[in-house]
């Protein structure tokens, strides 16, 4: 009897954590959609610990929106980190993101690629080994490989 109560309590707590995390992900996503990136970033920052204990869908959606938020704020380093987490979660758990979330993630990678600086021209008087500059990133390019990232605990 006690064992079944403890199990039921654990299941209820897990469900509440997942619902709570989903609420924060949705709130941050809503703020992002309204162009309120600083506020979205604050929501994501405050909810990171809750989301880290959530299911794979919440973690992947969180990482996609958090990465896109960083990209929108011009923080490409952190944006790439979180987009790579979302990409890895979707790769290792196919279906972790719904179709519209995968499309959002693809768009976030395109926004990231579009913000990468282009290769500056070589200073005059410097020999160039090739007649062409390094290619700028392609919008349709696959996201850069990243080590298998995990959400901080």
C-alpha positions as YAML, in Angstrom:
chain: A
units: angstrom
residues:
- id: 1
  name: UNK
  ca: [0.00, 0.00, 0.00]
- id: 2
  name: UNK
  ca: [2.70, 2.48, 1.00]
- id: 3
  name: UNK
  ca: [4.78, 1.46, -2.00]
- id: 4
  name: UNK
  ca: [1.90, 2.12, -4.43]
- id: 5
  name: UNK
  ca: [1.23, 5.51, -2.80]
- id: 6
  name: UNK
  ca: [4.87, 6.49, -3.17]
- id: 7
  name: UNK
  ca: [4.84, 5.38, -6.80]
- id: 8
  name: UNK
  ca: [1.62, 7.36, -7.47]
- id: 9
  name: UNK
  ca: [3.16, 10.40, -5.77]
- id: 10
  name: UNK
  ca: [6.31, 10.10, -7.90]
- id: 11
  name: UNK
  ca: [4.24, 9.86, -11.09]
- id: 12
  name: UNK
  ca: [2.18, 12.92, -10.06]
- id: 13
  name: UNK
  ca: [5.31, 14.93, -9.27]
- id: 14
  name: UNK
  ca: [6.87, 13.99, -12.61]
- id: 15
  name: UNK
  ca: [3.71, 15.06, -14.43]
- id: 16
  name: UNK
  ca: [3.64, 18.38, -12.57]
- id: 17
  name: UNK
  ca: [7.29, 19.05, -13.41]
- id: 18
  name: UNK
  ca: [6.61, 18.27, -17.08]
- id: 19
  name: UNK
  ca: [3.51, 20.50, -17.17]
- id: 20
  name: UNK
  ca: [5.37, 23.26, -15.38]
- id: 21
  name: UNK
  ca: [8.30, 23.02, -17.78]
- id: 22
  name: UNK
  ca: [5.98, 22.99, -20.79]
- id: 23
  name: UNK
  ca: [4.28, 26.15, -19.48]
- id: 24
  name: UNK
  ca: [7.63, 27.94, -19.28]
- id: 25
  name: UNK
  ca: [8.69, 26.76, -22.73]
- id: 26
  name: UNK
  ca: [5.38, 27.98, -24.17]
- id: 27
  name: UNK
  ca: [5.64, 31.34, -22.34]
- id: 28
  name: UNK
  ca: [9.16, 31.89, -23.69]
- id: 29
  name: UNK
  ca: [8.05, 30.81, -27.18]
- id: 30
  name: UNK
  ca: [5.12, 33.25, -27.05]
- id: 31
  name: UNK
  ca: [7.42, 36.10, -26.03]
- id: 32
  name: UNK
  ca: [9.84, 35.14, -28.81]
- id: 33
  name: UNK
  ca: [6.96, 35.16, -31.33]
- id: 34
  name: UNK
  ca: [6.03, 38.67, -30.18]
- id: 35
  name: UNK
  ca: [9.60, 39.86, -30.75]
- id: 36
  name: UNK
  ca: [10.14, 40.32, -27.01]
- id: 37
  name: UNK
  ca: [13.51, 38.58, -27.05]
- id: 38
  name: UNK
  ca: [14.95, 39.98, -23.81]
- id: 39
  name: UNK
  ca: [11.87, 38.88, -21.89]
- id: 40
  name: UNK
  ca: [11.91, 35.48, -23.60]
- id: 41
  name: UNK
  ca: [15.57, 35.10, -22.59]
- id: 42
  name: UNK
  ca: [14.68, 35.89, -18.98]
- id: 43
  name: UNK
  ca: [11.90, 33.26, -18.96]
- id: 44
  name: UNK
  ca: [14.25, 30.67, -20.46]
- id: 45
  name: UNK
  ca: [16.99, 31.51, -17.97]
- id: 46
  name: UNK
  ca: [14.64, 31.15, -14.98]
- id: 47
  name: UNK
  ca: [13.16, 27.87, -16.24]
- id: 48
  name: UNK
  ca: [16.35, 26.06, -17.27]
- id: 49
  name: UNK
  ca: [16.55, 23.90, -14.13]
- id: 50
  name: UNK
  ca: [12.89, 22.82, -14.43]
- id: 51
  name: UNK
  ca: [13.26, 21.96, -18.10]
- id: 52
  name: UNK
  ca: [16.43, 19.95, -17.47]
- id: 53
  name: UNK
  ca: [14.28, 17.47, -15.49]
- id: 54
  name: UNK
  ca: [11.59, 17.30, -18.19]
- id: 55
  name: UNK
  ca: [10.95, 14.93, -21.05]
- id: 56
  name: UNK
  ca: [12.85, 15.01, -24.31]
- id: 57
  name: UNK
  ca: [10.15, 17.00, -26.15]
- id: 58
  name: UNK
  ca: [10.23, 19.86, -23.64]
- id: 59
  name: UNK
  ca: [14.03, 19.87, -23.59]
- id: 60
  name: UNK
  ca: [14.27, 19.92, -27.39]
- id: 61
  name: UNK
  ca: [11.64, 22.67, -27.79]
- id: 62
  name: UNK
  ca: [13.28, 24.69, -25.03]
- id: 63
  name: UNK
  ca: [16.70, 24.39, -26.67]
- id: 64
  name: UNK
  ca: [15.31, 25.41, -30.08]
- id: 65
  name: UNK
  ca: [13.58, 28.51, -28.73]
- id: 66
  name: UNK
  ca: [16.42, 29.43, -26.41]
- id: 67
  name: UNK
  ca: [18.90, 29.14, -29.27]
- id: 68
  name: UNK
  ca: [16.69, 31.21, -31.58]
- id: 69
  name: UNK
  ca: [16.34, 33.82, -28.85]
- id: 70
  name: UNK
  ca: [20.11, 34.10, -28.48]
- id: 71
  name: UNK
  ca: [20.46, 34.41, -32.27]
- id: 72
  name: UNK
  ca: [17.82, 37.16, -32.33]
- id: 73
  name: UNK
  ca: [19.76, 38.96, -29.60]
- id: 74
  name: UNK
  ca: [22.99, 38.65, -31.62]
- id: 75
  name: UNK
  ca: [24.68, 36.17, -29.27]
- id: 76
  name: UNK
  ca: [25.73, 33.67, -31.92]
- id: 77
  name: UNK
  ca: [27.98, 31.64, -29.64]
- id: 78
  name: UNK
  ca: [25.20, 30.76, -27.19]
- id: 79
  name: UNK
  ca: [22.67, 30.55, -30.01]
- id: 80
  name: UNK
  ca: [24.73, 27.90, -31.78]
- id: 81
  name: UNK
  ca: [25.14, 25.97, -28.53]
- id: 82
  name: UNK
  ca: [21.39, 25.74, -27.86]
- id: 83
  name: UNK
  ca: [20.46, 25.09, -31.49]
- id: 84
  name: UNK
  ca: [23.00, 22.24, -31.49]
- id: 85
  name: UNK
  ca: [21.35, 20.78, -28.38]
- id: 86
  name: UNK
  ca: [17.92, 20.88, -30.06]
- id: 87
  name: UNK
  ca: [19.35, 19.34, -33.23]
- id: 88
  name: UNK
  ca: [21.08, 16.57, -31.29]
- id: 89
  name: UNK
  ca: [17.96, 15.77, -29.25]
- id: 90
  name: UNK
  ca: [15.91, 15.52, -32.45]
- id: 91
  name: UNK
  ca: [18.61, 13.39, -34.10]
- id: 92
  name: UNK
  ca: [18.93, 11.00, -31.17]
- id: 93
  name: UNK
  ca: [15.15, 10.93, -30.48]
- id: 94
  name: UNK
  ca: [13.39, 11.27, -33.84]
- id: 95
  name: UNK
  ca: [10.05, 12.97, -33.32]
- id: 96
  name: UNK
  ca: [11.17, 14.82, -30.20]
- id: 97
  name: UNK
  ca: [10.12, 17.98, -32.02]
- id: 98
  name: UNK
  ca: [6.80, 18.33, -33.77]
- id: 99
  name: UNK
  ca: [6.87, 19.21, -37.49]
- id: 100
  name: UNK
  ca: [6.34, 22.94, -36.88]
- id: 101
  name: UNK
  ca: [9.07, 22.93, -34.22]
- id: 102
  name: UNK
  ca: [11.50, 21.23, -36.63]
- id: 103
  name: UNK
  ca: [10.66, 23.88, -39.22]
- id: 104
  name: UNK
  ca: [11.23, 26.56, -36.58]
- id: 105
  name: UNK
  ca: [14.61, 25.00, -35.73]
- id: 106
  name: UNK
  ca: [15.58, 24.95, -39.42]
- id: 107
  name: UNK
  ca: [14.63, 28.63, -39.67]
- id: 108
  name: UNK
  ca: [16.67, 29.42, -36.56]
- id: 109
  name: UNK
  ca: [19.72, 27.76, -38.15]
- id: 110
  name: UNK
  ca: [19.17, 29.86, -41.30]
- id: 111
  name: UNK
  ca: [18.96, 33.02, -39.17]
- id: 112
  name: UNK
  ca: [22.17, 31.95, -37.43]
- id: 113
  name: UNK
  ca: [23.95, 31.36, -40.75]
- id: 114
  name: UNK
  ca: [22.76, 34.72, -42.08]
- id: 115
  name: UNK
  ca: [24.33, 36.51, -39.12]
- id: 116
  name: UNK
  ca: [27.74, 34.91, -39.47]
- id: 117
  name: UNK
  ca: [30.32, 37.44, -40.55]
- id: 118
  name: UNK
  ca: [31.57, 37.11, -44.08]
- id: 119
  name: UNK
  ca: [35.27, 36.67, -44.65]
- id: 120
  name: UNK
  ca: [36.85, 40.12, -44.78]
- id: 121
  name: UNK
  ca: [38.97, 40.98, -47.80]
- id: 122
  name: UNK
  ca: [42.69, 40.36, -47.45]
- id: 123
  name: UNK
  ca: [44.78, 43.44, -46.64]
- id: 124
  name: UNK
  ca: [46.47, 44.96, -49.67]
- id: 125
  name: UNK
  ca: [49.97, 43.73, -50.31]
- id: 126
  name: UNK
  ca: [49.22, 40.28, -48.93]
- id: 127
  name: UNK
  ca: [49.51, 37.37, -51.30]
- id: 128
  name: UNK
  ca: [46.40, 35.23, -51.66]
- id: 129
  name: UNK
  ca: [46.95, 31.55, -52.37]
- id: 130
  name: UNK
  ca: [43.65, 31.27, -54.22]
- id: 131
  name: UNK
  ca: [41.79, 33.66, -56.43]
- id: 132
  name: UNK
  ca: [38.57, 33.17, -54.49]
- id: 133
  name: UNK
  ca: [37.69, 34.08, -50.96]
- id: 134
  name: UNK
  ca: [36.40, 31.44, -48.57]
- id: 135
  name: UNK
  ca: [32.75, 30.79, -49.31]
- id: 136
  name: UNK
  ca: [30.21, 32.38, -47.04]
- id: 137
  name: UNK
  ca: [27.93, 30.01, -45.20]
- id: 138
  name: UNK
  ca: [25.06, 28.65, -47.23]
- id: 139
  name: UNK
  ca: [21.59, 29.28, -45.92]
- id: 140
  name: UNK
  ca: [20.67, 25.67, -46.66]
- id: 141
  name: UNK
  ca: [23.83, 24.32, -45.06]
- id: 142
  name: UNK
  ca: [23.69, 21.63, -42.44]
- id: 143
  name: UNK
  ca: [24.25, 23.02, -38.96]
- id: 144
  name: UNK
  ca: [27.86, 22.81, -37.85]
- id: 145
  name: UNK
  ca: [28.81, 19.66, -36.01]
- id: 146
  name: UNK
  ca: [28.94, 20.09, -32.29]
- id: 147
  name: UNK
  ca: [29.92, 17.79, -29.48]
- id: 148
  name: UNK
  ca: [27.00, 15.94, -27.96]
- id: 149
  name: UNK
  ca: [25.61, 18.68, -25.74]
- id: 150
  name: UNK
  ca: [23.45, 18.16, -22.68]
- id: 151
  name: UNK
  ca: [21.26, 20.50, -20.72]
- id: 152
  name: UNK
  ca: [23.05, 21.63, -17.58]
- id: 153
  name: UNK
  ca: [21.58, 20.07, -14.46]
...
